[in-house]
Amino acid sequence: MIALTLGEAAAAVGGTLDGAAADAVITGAVVTDNRRIEPGGLFVCVLGERVDGHEFAAKAVEDGAVAVLATRPVGVPAVIVDDVVVALGRLARAVVEKAKGVEIVGLTGSAGKTSTKDLIAQLLQRRGETVFPAGSHNNEIGHPLTALKVTPSTRHLVMEMGARHKGDIEYLTGITPPTVGLVLNIGTAHVGEFGSKEAIAVAKGELVEALPESGIAVLNADDPLVRAMASRTRARVVLFGESPDAHVRATGVRLDDTGRPSFTLTTPAGSAPVQLRLYGEHHVSNALAAAAVAVELGMPVDDVAEALGEAGALSRWRMEVVERADGVTVVNDAYNANPDSMRAALRALATMAGRGPERRRTWAVLGEMRELGEDSLDEHDAIGRLAVRLDVTKLVAVGGREAARMELGARNEGSWGEESVLVSDADAAIELLRSQVRPGDVVLVKASRSVGLERVAEALLADGAAE
């Protein structure tokens, strides 16, 4: 972090000091979890649904915090504000403004944000110190906490931006004004909140609207709703995708026997072959988006291709592929799910099965996709049908009404009535898999985060380790 005095911090957030010295300096990390406090840090007393951070203020100072950010006096040095979350954003903006020469990359989309953010970070790290969020910390709390990690030597700040309501991304860009804005796609994730894909596009487009005239808008040429955002920005537009008119595009896309893509990366600055370590054809679009950002920031094409080939999955539970000693392959993609990412994961599973007499048995353990609104049942039905069309050996639908609709879709699409089964919860899925999975099988686990199906993958891997 770039050091601030408590007096500077109070001025930046519009707060007042209580029992704190104005010249005391924040030198450590700013955190909302008192267990992560470090000497010289600042503890933010967030009021959560279950826990009030103010209750841990004294412990945070005892463990080394120079002060806390709070809404009321708490008996220890504090900066008092009306709203700690708003103040956290203002503090981050103040620190970012002190970080001279930092290139700020903002990205959003309905699917693939975190994987693409991780790719961009791994590419840009070759050019200098790069700060980016762990996992998908992309909301009004995680976003400023990431921004506050910049240092005087930071060259790039890569910020994933999520939206559940109109205005969310506009707010986040006010904390970290981007110089590069990337929009990946517009899908049906959160359509229950927004009402339509067009409304989602309005919200996601706030990112390119925030770009300065000297900025760069990187847009998906293959998504009409994203391509149309070119009219909403003053910045120079760079298109990526497989469309012939894309500035950064992929040709000759192929998948190897394990489902890892290769392609030729073509840019205005030249071309180079790429072989990804990531699984699934959907990562081609993510890689192109990352490449477009890196090339526009001055990275040579050959270096981009090499870095893409070396890049791995940094965030857990996103197409994590682990093979047990007995040959069972577990694909843990349980961090989140929407119709687009479900389809991509199922296609990757089908590719990993292989072809011919050596084709492996495949299991799709799928839970509910949340926040799909009035189309939820139809979307779940479609996923069940797709699993059968892709010749997945067995769909294990986990949960209640939506899962039942998914299983019904598979049963209606199937021929024998043996292509799918409905179970009540993760424990039931684990019991079923333990009794029926055999060496050589491939098991995909995927659902919305709140369903908690990562337990299924973890149980299977633990079984393999025990064996």
Secondary structure, 3 states (H helix, E strand, C coil): CCCEEHHHHHHHHCCEEECCCCCCEECCCEECCHHHCCCCCEEECCECCCCEHHHHHHHHHHCCCCEEEECCCCCCCEEECCCHHHHHHHHHHHHHHHCCCCEEEEEECCCCHHHHHHHHHHHHCCCCCEECCCCCCCCCCHHHHHHCCCCCCCCEEEEECCCCCCCHHHHHHHHCCCCEEEECCCCCCCHHHHCCHHHHHHHHCHHHHCCCCCCEEEEECCCHHHHHHHHHCCCEEEEEECCCCCCEEEEEEEECCCCCEEEEEEECCEEEEEECCCCCCCHHHHHHHHHHHHHHCCCCHHHHHHHHHHCCCCCCCCCEEEECCCCCEEEECCCCCCHHHHHHHHHHHHHHHCCHHHCCCEEEEEECCCCCHHHHHHHHHHHHHHHHHCCCCEEEEECCHHHHHHHHHHHHHCCCCCCEEEECCHHHHHHHHHHHCCCCCEEEEECCHHHCCHHHHHHHHHHHHHC
